[in-house]
Structure formats: structure tokens, C-alpha cells
Amino acid sequence: MISAWLVGYLFTQAIEVPLYLRVTRLKVAVLASTLTHPIVWFVFPAVWPGGYVSMLIAAELFAWGAEARWLQRHGVHRAALWSFIANGASFCIGLALRRSFGIP
């Protein structure tokens, strides 16, 4: 489970960090999804009372909101939009890769 998480985490970082670097410093960019990814990956599946799809929606909304707030606190203008772009990109690319190749 940890190795699968690590692959997913590194994939997320590879997609989101370059996007966040357009509007913030490296430390803020890296920490945005570092703070949310373990919660999305480990906590939501463990505690979510509904099905997979509703859990996925809730987890992604959590990541979007939490990362937007993180960016906002670090002075990023239009933080919710940037969080939406970064999370949307990693989510969509991740789904496409999973469907095509079974990863991440």
C-alpha cells in the first residue's frame, strides 16, 4: 500500500508542482499536495461511509479546497482557480493513465 501511495504521490507532484510554480515558490508548491495527498489516499477510504465514487468526489473536493486555502495563505492570487487547475490536471491525467496502463 505504501509503495502504491508513493507512486501516486510522485505522479501528483510531477503534475501539480510545475503548475503551482507559475504562481508561487517551490516550498509552497511542493507542500500543497504533500499536505493533502496522504489524507486523500489513506484517510478518506478508511472513514468514508458511502461508495467509491462519492468518496472520490469528496476527497478531490477536499484536496481542491485545502490546497486553495494553503495557496491563499501564501499570497497566491486566484488560489482556488490554481488549485482547481492543478488538481484537475493530476486527476484527469491519472484517470487516463490508470485506464490505459493501470498506473498510478
N, CA, C and O atoms as a Tinker XYZ file with bonds, in Angstrom:
   416  protein
     1  N      0.818000   -1.195000    0.000000    73     2
     2  CA     0.000000    0.000000    0.000000    64     1     3
     3  C      0.866000    1.265000    0.000000    63     2     4     5
     4  O      0.540000    2.234000   -0.685000    81     3
     5  N      1.956000    1.261000    0.756000    73     3     6
     6  CA     2.833000    2.425000    0.816000    64     5     7
     7  C      3.513000    2.651000   -0.535000    63     6     8     9
     8  O      3.646000    3.795000   -0.970000    81     7
     9  N      3.943000    1.587000   -1.200000    73     7    10
    10  CA     4.603000    1.770000   -2.496000    64     9    11
    11  C      3.619000    2.294000   -3.542000    63    10    12    13
    12  O      4.000000    3.103000   -4.388000    81    11
    13  N      2.363000    1.850000   -3.501000    73    11    14
    14  CA     1.343000    2.371000   -4.418000    64    13    15
    15  C      1.091000    3.850000   -4.122000    63    14    16    17
    16  O      0.952000    4.660000   -5.038000    81    15
    17  N      1.034000    4.192000   -2.827000    73    15    18
    18  CA     0.852000    5.591000   -2.469000    64    17    19
    19  C      2.019000    6.439000   -2.972000    63    18    20    21
    20  O      1.811000    7.529000   -3.504000    81    19
    21  N      3.230000    5.948000   -2.807000    73    19    22
    22  CA     4.408000    6.701000   -3.224000    64    21    23
    23  C      4.384000    6.975000   -4.728000    63    22    24    25
    24  O      4.717000    8.078000   -5.162000    81    23
    25  N      3.995000    5.989000   -5.515000    73    23    26
    26  CA     3.876000    6.193000   -6.963000    64    25    27
    27  C      2.827000    7.264000   -7.249000    63    26    28    29
    28  O      3.062000    8.166000   -8.052000    81    27
    29  N      1.668000    7.166000   -6.594000    73    27    30
    30  CA     0.618000    8.161000   -6.778000    64    29    31
    31  C      1.055000    9.548000   -6.332000    63    30    32    33
    32  O      0.759000   10.544000   -6.992000    81    31
    33  N      1.756000    9.605000   -5.217000    73    31    34
    34  CA     2.239000   10.885000   -4.695000    64    33    35
    35  C      3.242000   11.529000   -5.655000    63    34    36    37
    36  O      3.131000   12.716000   -5.961000    81    35
    37  N      4.206000   10.761000   -6.123000    73    35    38
    38  CA     5.209000   11.296000   -7.045000    64    37    39
    39  C      4.577000   11.725000   -8.364000    63    38    40    41
    40  O      4.967000   12.737000   -8.947000    81    39
    41  N      3.611000   10.959000   -8.825000    73    39    42
    42  CA     2.870000   11.340000  -10.025000    64    41    43
    43  C      2.161000   12.674000   -9.801000    63    42    44    45
    44  O      2.242000   13.572000  -10.639000    81    43
    45  N      1.470000   12.800000   -8.676000    73    43    46
    46  CA     0.762000   14.037000   -8.349000    64    45    47
    47  C      1.725000   15.209000   -8.313000    63    46    48    49
    48  O      1.441000   16.269000   -8.871000    81    47
    49  N      2.857000   15.023000   -7.661000    73    47    50
    50  CA     3.851000   16.091000   -7.582000    64    49    51
    51  C      4.357000   16.473000   -8.978000    63    50    52    53
    52  O      4.529000   17.654000   -9.279000    81    51
    53  N      4.591000   15.477000   -9.814000    73    51    54
    54  CA     5.105000   15.745000  -11.163000    64    53    55
    55  C      4.129000   16.579000  -11.986000    63    54    56    57
    56  O      4.551000   17.354000  -12.844000    81    55
    57  N      2.849000   16.429000  -11.738000    73    55    58
    58  CA     1.838000   17.191000  -12.473000    64    57    59
    59  C      1.574000   18.541000  -11.807000    63    58    60    61
    60  O      1.553000   19.573000  -12.478000    81    59
    61  N      1.374000   18.536000  -10.490000    73    59    62
    62  CA     0.911000   19.745000   -9.809000    64    61    63
    63  C      2.005000   20.770000   -9.521000    63    62    64    65
    64  O      1.770000   21.971000   -9.656000    81    63
    65  N      3.176000   20.326000   -9.135000    73    63    66
    66  CA     4.227000   21.275000   -8.756000    64    65    67
    67  C      4.584000   22.228000   -9.901000    63    66    68    69
    68  O      4.663000   23.433000   -9.661000    81    67
    69  N      4.802000   21.753000  -11.131000    73    67    70
    70  CA     5.111000   22.709000  -12.196000    64    69    71
    71  C      3.997000   23.737000  -12.422000    63    70    72    73
    72  O      4.274000   24.884000  -12.771000    81    71
    73  N      2.765000   23.336000  -12.229000    73    71    74
    74  CA     1.659000   24.287000  -12.365000    64    73    75
    75  C      1.689000   25.313000  -11.242000    63    74    76    77
    76  O      1.547000   26.511000  -11.486000    81    75
    77  N      1.872000   24.848000  -10.025000    73    75    78
    78  CA     1.930000   25.763000   -8.888000    64    77    79
    79  C      3.139000   26.698000   -8.956000    63    78    80    81
    80  O      3.082000   27.824000   -8.461000    81    79
    81  N      4.219000   26.238000   -9.561000    73    79    82
    82  CA     5.416000   27.080000   -9.661000    64    81    83
    83  C      5.190000   28.310000  -10.531000    63    82    84    85
    84  O      5.983000   29.251000  -10.487000    81    83
    85  N      4.150000   28.316000  -11.298000    73    83    86
    86  CA     3.827000   29.504000  -12.095000    64    85    87
    87  C      3.380000   30.663000  -11.209000    63    86    88    89
    88  O      3.443000   31.825000  -11.613000    81    87
    89  N      2.918000   30.330000   -9.974000    73    87    90
    90  CA     2.364000   31.380000   -9.120000    64    89    91
    91  C      2.950000   31.432000   -7.712000    63    90    92    93
    92  O      2.575000   32.300000   -6.925000    81    91
    93  N      3.858000   30.523000   -7.383000    73    91    94
    94  CA     4.407000   30.521000   -6.024000    64    93    95
    95  C      5.800000   29.898000   -6.014000    63    94    96    97
    96  O      6.301000   29.435000   -7.039000    81    95
    97  N      6.408000   29.901000   -4.831000    73    95    98
    98  CA     7.752000   29.345000   -4.650000    64    97    99
    99  C      7.707000   27.815000   -4.532000    63    98   100   101
   100  O      6.653000   27.223000   -4.301000    81    99
   101  N      8.865000   27.207000   -4.694000    73    99   102
   102  CA     8.974000   25.747000   -4.695000    64   101   103
   103  C      8.431000   25.126000   -3.414000    63   102   104   105
   104  O      7.660000   24.168000   -3.472000    81   103
   105  N      8.822000   25.659000   -2.262000    73   103   106
   106  CA     8.385000   25.073000   -0.990000    64   105   107
   107  C      6.863000   25.056000   -0.879000    63   106   108   109
   108  O      6.283000   24.047000   -0.477000    81   107
   109  N      6.225000   26.145000   -1.225000    73   107   110
   110  CA     4.758000   26.225000   -1.161000    64   109   111
   111  C      4.137000   25.261000   -2.168000    63   110   112   113
   112  O      3.150000   24.592000   -1.862000    81   111
   113  N      4.715000   25.191000   -3.371000    73   111   114
   114  CA     4.198000   24.307000   -4.415000    64   113   115
   115  C      4.275000   22.836000   -4.000000    63   114   116   117
   116  O      3.313000   22.088000   -4.172000    81   115
   117  N      5.403000   22.433000   -3.463000    73   115   118
   118  CA     5.585000   21.036000   -3.057000    64   117   119
   119  C      4.697000   20.683000   -1.867000    63   118   120   121
   120  O      4.103000   19.605000   -1.828000    81   119
   121  N      4.609000   21.581000   -0.909000    73   119   122
   122  CA     3.831000   21.276000    0.289000    64   121   123
   123  C      2.322000   21.252000    0.056000    63   122   124   125
   124  O      1.596000   20.633000    0.833000    81   123
   125  N      1.841000   21.902000   -0.983000    73   123   126
   126  CA     0.391000   21.928000   -1.224000    64   125   127
   127  C     -0.179000   20.514000   -1.281000    63   126   128   129
   128  O     -1.047000   20.173000   -0.478000    81   127
   129  N      0.283000   19.699000   -2.198000    73   127   130
   130  CA    -0.262000   18.347000   -2.287000    64   129   131
   131  C      0.387000   17.386000   -1.295000    63   130   132   133
   132  O     -0.164000   16.321000   -1.019000    81   131
   133  N      1.554000   17.750000   -0.756000    73   131   134
   134  CA     2.150000   16.918000    0.291000    64   133   135
   135  C      1.251000   16.893000    1.528000    63   134   136   137
   136  O      1.167000   15.880000    2.223000    81   135
   137  N      0.590000   18.002000    1.792000    73   135   138
   138  CA    -0.300000   18.081000    2.953000    64   137   139
   139  C     -1.623000   17.352000    2.734000    63   138   140   141
   140  O     -2.207000   16.835000    3.687000    81   139
   141  N     -2.098000   17.308000    1.503000    73   139   142
   142  CA    -3.417000   16.706000    1.252000    64   141   143
   143  C     -3.365000   15.261000    0.769000    63   142   144   145
   144  O     -4.271000   14.481000    1.062000    81   143
   145  N     -2.330000   14.897000    0.041000    73   143   146
   146  CA    -2.287000   13.580000   -0.598000    64   145   147
   147  C     -2.437000   12.403000    0.377000    63   146   148   149
   148  O     -3.219000   11.495000    0.096000    81   147
   149  N     -1.726000   12.381000    1.498000    73   147   150
   150  CA    -1.908000   11.250000    2.425000    64   149   151
   151  C     -3.334000   11.162000    2.971000    63   150   152   153
   152  O     -3.838000   10.064000    3.207000    81   151
   153  N     -3.976000   12.290000    3.170000    73   151   154
   154  CA    -5.350000   12.284000    3.675000    64   153   155
   155  C     -6.293000   11.719000    2.623000    63   154   156   157
   156  O     -7.164000   10.905000    2.927000    81   155
   157  N     -6.109000   12.157000    1.389000    73   155   158
   158  CA    -6.940000   11.649000    0.286000    64   157   159
   159  C     -6.713000   10.151000    0.105000    63   158   160   161
   160  O     -7.667000    9.405000   -0.114000    81   159
   161  N     -5.486000    9.713000    0.190000    73   159   162
   162  CA    -5.121000    8.329000   -0.116000    64   161   163
   163  C     -5.461000    7.356000    1.017000    63   162   164   165
   164  O     -5.935000    6.249000    0.763000    81   163
   165  N     -5.218000    7.768000    2.270000    73   163   166
   166  CA    -5.375000    6.842000    3.394000    64   165   167
   167  C     -6.613000    7.107000    4.247000    63   166   168   169
   168  O     -7.300000    6.165000    4.641000    81   167
   169  N     -6.904000    8.361000    4.535000    73   167   170
   170  CA    -7.986000    8.670000    5.477000    64   169   171
   171  C     -9.358000    8.526000    4.834000    63   170   172   173
   172  O    -10.233000    7.858000    5.384000    81   171
   173  N     -9.554000    9.143000    3.681000    73   171   174
   174  CA   -10.876000    9.069000    3.060000    64   173   175
   175  C    -11.351000    7.634000    2.840000    63   174   176   177
   176  O    -12.487000    7.325000    3.199000    81   175
   177  N    -10.537000    6.740000    2.266000    73   175   178
   178  CA   -11.022000    5.366000    2.088000    64   177   179
   179  C    -11.335000    4.657000    3.409000    63   178   180   181
   180  O    -12.192000    3.775000    3.459000    81   179
   181  N    -10.641000    5.045000    4.462000    73   179   182
   182  CA   -10.841000    4.383000    5.762000    64   181   183
   183  C    -12.100000    4.852000    6.475000    63   182   184   185
   184  O    -12.700000    4.088000    7.232000    81   183
   185  N    -12.508000    6.088000    6.249000    73   183   186
   186  CA   -13.622000    6.632000    7.034000    64   185   187
   187  C    -14.868000    6.971000    6.225000    63   186   188   189
   188  O    -15.925000    7.218000    6.806000    81   187
   189  N    -14.769000    6.988000    4.905000    73   187   190
   190  CA   -15.915000    7.414000    4.107000    64   189   191
   191  C    -17.040000    6.380000    4.178000    63   190   192   193
   192  O    -16.815000    5.200000    3.907000    81   191
   193  N    -18.250000    6.818000    4.543000    73   191   194
   194  CA   -19.351000    5.869000    4.718000    64   193   195
   195  C    -20.037000    5.458000    3.417000    63   194   196   197
   196  O    -20.774000    4.472000    3.400000    81   195
   197  N    -19.813000    6.187000    2.337000    73   195   198
   198  CA   -20.502000    5.916000    1.080000    64   197   199
   199  C    -19.682000    5.054000    0.150000    63   198   200   201
   200  O    -18.727000    4.396000    0.562000    81   199
   201  N    -20.068000    5.068000   -1.104000    73   199   202
   202  CA   -19.389000    4.286000   -2.127000    64   201   203
   203  C    -18.133000    4.965000   -2.646000    63   202   204   205
   204  O    -17.773000    6.063000   -2.222000    81   203
   205  N    -17.476000    4.282000   -3.577000    73   203   206
   206  CA   -16.199000    4.749000   -4.107000    64   205   207
   207  C    -16.328000    6.088000   -4.827000    63   206   208   209
   208  O    -15.515000    6.987000   -4.611000    81   207
   209  N    -17.330000    6.227000   -5.672000    73   207   210
   210  CA   -17.458000    7.449000   -6.460000    64   209   211
   211  C    -17.704000    8.654000   -5.563000    63   210   212   213
   212  O    -17.090000    9.703000   -5.759000    81   211
   213  N    -18.587000    8.518000   -4.588000    73   211   214
   214  CA   -18.847000    9.653000   -3.691000    64   213   215
   215  C    -17.615000    9.968000   -2.847000    63   214   216   217
   216  O    -17.351000   11.132000   -2.545000    81   215
   217  N    -16.863000    8.942000   -2.467000    73   215   218
   218  CA   -15.627000    9.160000   -1.713000    64   217   219
   219  C    -14.607000    9.894000   -2.569000    63   218   220   221
   220  O    -13.930000   10.806000   -2.095000    81   219
   221  N    -14.498000    9.498000   -3.822000    73   219   222
   222  CA   -13.554000   10.142000   -4.729000    64   221   223
   223  C    -13.904000   11.611000   -4.924000    63   222   224   225
   224  O    -13.020000   12.467000   -4.911000    81   223
   225  N    -15.169000   11.902000   -5.102000    73   223   226
   226  CA   -15.617000   13.284000   -5.257000    64   225   227
   227  C    -15.305000   14.092000   -4.002000    63   226   228   229
   228  O    -14.770000   15.198000   -4.085000    81   227
   229  N    -15.638000   13.540000   -2.854000    73   227   230
   230  CA   -15.385000   14.241000   -1.589000    64   229   231
   231  C    -13.889000   14.463000   -1.367000    63   230   232   233
   232  O    -13.477000   15.540000   -0.936000    81   231
   233  N    -13.087000   13.458000   -1.659000    73   231   234
   234  CA   -11.640000   13.568000   -1.467000    64   233   235
   235  C    -11.043000   14.625000   -2.400000    63   234   236   237
   236  O    -10.191000   15.410000   -1.985000    81   235
   237  N    -11.481000   14.645000   -3.634000    73   235   238
   238  CA   -10.971000   15.642000   -4.578000    64   237   239
   239  C    -11.426000   17.047000   -4.202000    63   238   240   241
   240  O    -10.662000   18.003000   -4.336000    81   239
   241  N    -12.656000   17.179000   -3.736000    73   239   242
   242  CA   -13.126000   18.488000   -3.270000    64   241   243
   243  C    -12.329000   18.955000   -2.058000    63   242   244   245
   244  O    -12.002000   20.135000   -1.931000    81   243
   245  N    -12.023000   18.013000   -1.173000    73   243   246
   246  CA   -11.180000   18.336000   -0.018000    64   245   247
   247  C     -9.812000   18.828000   -0.479000    63   246   248   249
   248  O     -9.340000   19.868000   -0.018000    81   247
   249  N     -9.169000   18.086000   -1.389000    73   247   250
   250  CA    -7.835000   18.468000   -1.868000    64   249   251
   251  C     -7.884000   19.837000   -2.525000    63   250   252   253
   252  O     -7.023000   20.679000   -2.271000    81   251
   253  N     -8.870000   20.064000   -3.354000    73   251   254
   254  CA    -9.007000   21.351000   -4.033000    64   253   255
   255  C     -9.140000   22.480000   -3.015000    63   254   256   257
   256  O     -8.425000   23.479000   -3.096000    81   255
   257  N    -10.046000   22.325000   -2.067000    73   255   258
   258  CA   -10.282000   23.374000   -1.076000    64   257   259
   259  C     -9.101000   23.601000   -0.154000    63   258   260   261
   260  O     -8.730000   24.743000    0.117000    81   259
   261  N     -8.512000   22.522000    0.327000    73   259   262
   262  CA    -7.390000   22.654000    1.253000    64   261   263
   263  C     -6.173000   23.272000    0.557000    63   262   264   265
   264  O     -5.495000   24.129000    1.125000    81   263
   265  N     -5.906000   22.838000   -0.657000    73   263   266
   266  CA    -4.772000   23.401000   -1.382000    64   265   267
   267  C     -5.031000   24.854000   -1.771000    63   266   268   269
   268  O     -4.111000   25.671000   -1.769000    81   267
   269  N     -6.273000   25.174000   -2.103000    73   267   270
   270  CA    -6.615000   26.571000   -2.401000    64   269   271
   271  C     -6.369000   27.445000   -1.179000    63   270   272   273
   272  O     -5.804000   28.533000   -1.283000    81   271
   273  N     -6.796000   26.963000   -0.033000    73   271   274
   274  CA    -6.587000   27.730000    1.205000    64   273   275
   275  C     -5.097000   27.878000    1.500000    63   274   276   277
   276  O     -4.648000   28.953000    1.898000    81   275
   277  N     -4.330000   26.808000    1.308000    73   275   278
   278  CA    -2.878000   26.846000    1.507000    64   277   279
   279  C     -2.241000   27.891000    0.589000    63   278   280   281
   280  O     -1.432000   28.705000    1.035000    81   279
   281  N     -2.604000   27.864000   -0.674000    73   279   282
   282  CA    -2.058000   28.832000   -1.622000    64   281   283
   283  C     -2.463000   30.256000   -1.257000    63   282   284   285
   284  O     -1.655000   31.182000   -1.329000    81   283
   285  N     -3.712000   30.416000   -0.868000    73   283   286
   286  CA    -4.214000   31.747000   -0.485000    64   285   287
   287  C     -3.426000   32.293000    0.698000    63   286   288   289
   288  O     -3.056000   33.467000    0.714000    81   287
   289  N     -3.170000   31.444000    1.684000    73   287   290
   290  CA    -2.417000   31.868000    2.864000    64   289   291
   291  C     -0.987000   32.247000    2.523000    63   290   292   293
   292  O     -0.318000   32.938000    3.292000    81   291
   293  N     -0.521000   31.789000    1.366000    73   291   294
   294  CA     0.836000   32.117000    0.932000    64   293   295
   295  C      0.832000   33.138000   -0.203000    63   294   296   297
   296  O      1.782000   33.231000   -0.980000    81   295
   297  N     -0.250000   33.895000   -0.281000    73   295   298
   298  CA    -0.279000   35.051000   -1.159000    64   297   299
   299  C     -0.566000   34.801000   -2.628000    63   298   300   301
   300  O     -0.345000   35.685000   -3.456000    81   299
   301  N     -1.053000   33.616000   -2.968000    73   299   302
   302  CA    -1.341000   33.331000   -4.372000    64   301   303
   303  C     -2.670000   33.968000   -4.761000    63   302   304   305
   304  O     -3.708000   33.704000   -4.153000    81   303
   305  N     -2.612000   34.798000   -5.771000    73   303   306
   306  CA    -3.813000   35.434000   -6.323000    64   305   307
   307  C     -4.597000   34.381000   -7.112000    63   306   308   309
   308  O     -4.010000   33.616000   -7.877000    81   307
   309  N     -5.909000   34.341000   -6.929000    73   307   310
   310  CA    -6.793000   33.367000   -7.589000    64   309   311
   311  C     -6.414000   31.929000   -7.204000    63   310   312   313
   312  O     -6.331000   31.041000   -8.051000    81   311
   313  N     -6.192000   31.735000   -5.925000    73   311   314
   314  CA    -5.735000   30.449000   -5.403000    64   313   315
   315  C     -6.697000   29.311000   -5.722000    63   314   316   317
   316  O     -6.256000   28.211000   -6.055000    81   315
   317  N     -8.002000   29.553000   -5.625000    73   315   318
   318  CA    -8.978000   28.489000   -5.908000    64   317   319
   319  C     -8.882000   28.042000   -7.368000    63   318   320   321
   320  O     -9.006000   26.854000   -7.666000    81   319
   321  N     -8.666000   28.976000   -8.257000    73   319   322
   322  CA    -8.524000   28.626000   -9.673000    64   321   323
   323  C     -7.268000   27.802000   -9.907000    63   322   324   325
   324  O     -7.311000   26.790000  -10.606000    81   323
   325  N     -6.143000   28.226000   -9.324000    73   323   326
   326  CA    -4.897000   27.476000   -9.498000    64   325   327
   327  C     -4.988000   26.079000   -8.888000    63   326   328   329
   328  O     -4.466000   25.117000   -9.452000    81   327
   329  N     -5.643000   25.970000   -7.747000    73   327   330
   330  CA    -5.827000   24.659000   -7.132000    64   329   331
   331  C     -6.717000   23.776000   -8.009000    63   330   332   333
   332  O     -6.459000   22.582000   -8.159000    81   331
   333  N     -7.752000   24.361000   -8.581000    73   331   334
   334  CA    -8.637000   23.622000   -9.473000    64   333   335
   335  C     -7.875000   23.122000  -10.700000    63   334   336   337
   336  O     -8.033000   21.972000  -11.111000    81   335
   337  N     -7.056000   23.984000  -11.277000    73   335   338
   338  CA    -6.273000   23.603000  -12.459000    64   337   339
   339  C     -5.307000   22.467000  -12.124000    63   338   340   341
   340  O     -5.248000   21.467000  -12.840000    81   339
   341  N     -4.557000   22.619000  -11.043000    73   339   342
   342  CA    -3.556000   21.606000  -10.680000    64   341   343
   343  C     -4.204000   20.282000  -10.303000    63   342   344   345
   344  O     -3.782000   19.227000  -10.776000    81   343
   345  N     -5.228000   20.330000   -9.454000    73   343   346
   346  CA    -5.890000   19.092000   -9.040000    64   345   347
   347  C     -6.655000   18.458000  -10.188000    63   346   348   349
   348  O     -6.680000   17.234000  -10.323000    81   347
   349  N     -7.277000   19.287000  -11.013000    73   347   350
   350  CA    -7.979000   18.756000  -12.175000    64   349   351
   351  C     -7.039000   18.072000  -13.147000    63   350   352   353
   352  O     -7.359000   17.016000  -13.693000    81   351
   353  N     -5.874000   18.677000  -13.364000    73   351   354
   354  CA    -4.893000   18.079000  -14.268000    64   353   355
   355  C     -4.395000   16.741000  -13.749000    63   354   356   357
   356  O     -4.358000   15.762000  -14.494000    81   355
   357  N     -4.011000   16.690000  -12.474000    73   355   358
   358  CA    -3.492000   15.419000  -11.948000    64   357   359
   359  C     -4.587000   14.363000  -11.887000    63   358   360   361
   360  O     -4.321000   13.184000  -12.123000    81   359
   361  N     -5.803000   14.768000  -11.577000    73   359   362
   362  CA    -6.912000   13.812000  -11.527000    64   361   363
   363  C     -7.201000   13.247000  -12.923000    63   362   364   365
   364  O     -7.297000   12.032000  -13.092000    81   363
   365  N     -7.337000   14.112000  -13.905000    73   363   366
   366  CA    -7.684000   13.667000  -15.258000    64   365   367
   367  C     -6.565000   12.849000  -15.901000    63   366   368   369
   368  O     -6.821000   11.815000  -16.519000    81   367
   369  N     -5.337000   13.310000  -15.756000    73   367   370
   370  CA    -4.209000   12.567000  -16.320000    64   369   371
   371  C     -4.060000   11.231000  -15.596000    63   370   372   373
   372  O     -3.775000   10.208000  -16.220000    81   371
   373  N     -4.254000   11.244000  -14.283000    73   371   374
   374  CA    -4.186000    9.997000  -13.519000    64   373   375
   375  C     -5.242000    8.994000  -13.954000    63   374   376   377
   376  O     -4.948000    7.807000  -14.096000    81   375
   377  N     -6.471000    9.460000  -14.169000    73   375   378
   378  CA    -7.525000    8.553000  -14.650000    64   377   379
   379  C     -7.186000    7.990000  -16.021000    63   378   380   381
   380  O     -7.383000    6.802000  -16.272000    81   379
   381  N     -6.677000    8.837000  -16.906000    73   379   382
   382  CA    -6.323000    8.382000  -18.248000    64   381   383
   383  C     -5.208000    7.340000  -18.205000    63   382   384   385
   384  O     -5.274000    6.329000  -18.904000    81   383
   385  N     -4.189000    7.585000  -17.388000    73   383   386
   386  CA    -3.087000    6.619000  -17.270000    64   385   387
   387  C     -3.548000    5.315000  -16.626000    63   386   388   389
   388  O     -3.127000    4.233000  -17.034000    81   387
   389  N     -4.411000    5.421000  -15.622000    73   387   390
   390  CA    -4.913000    4.206000  -14.973000    64   389   391
   391  C     -5.727000    3.380000  -15.962000    63   390   392   393
   392  O     -5.592000    2.158000  -16.031000    81   391
   393  N     -6.564000    4.057000  -16.717000    73   391   394
   394  CA    -7.394000    3.345000  -17.692000    64   393   395
   395  C     -6.542000    2.722000  -18.800000    63   394   396   397
   396  O     -6.819000    1.610000  -19.249000    81   395
   397  N     -5.521000    3.430000  -19.232000    73   395   398
   398  CA    -4.692000    2.967000  -20.340000    64   397   399
   399  C     -3.629000    1.963000  -19.936000    63   398   400   401
   400  O     -3.389000    0.986000  -20.644000    81   399
   401  N     -2.986000    2.206000  -18.785000    73   399   402
   402  CA    -1.824000    1.403000  -18.404000    64   401   403
   403  C     -1.911000    0.772000  -17.021000    63   402   404   405
   404  O     -1.032000    0.002000  -16.635000    81   403
   405  N     -2.954000    1.089000  -16.279000    73   403   406
   406  CA    -3.089000    0.531000  -14.939000    64   405   407
   407  C     -2.262000    1.224000  -13.886000    63   406   408   409
   408  O     -2.104000    0.694000  -12.786000    81   407
   409  N     -1.724000    2.399000  -14.187000    73   407   410
   410  CA    -0.938000    3.186000  -13.230000    64   409   411
   411  C     -1.395000    4.619000  -13.247000    63   410   412   413
   412  O     -2.012000    4.991000  -14.245000    81   411
   413  N     -1.174000    5.455000  -12.290000    73   411   414
   414  CA    -0.675000    5.128000  -10.955000    64   413   415
   415  C     -1.737000    4.450000  -10.120000    63   414   416
   416  O     -1.488000    4.105000   -8.965000    81   415
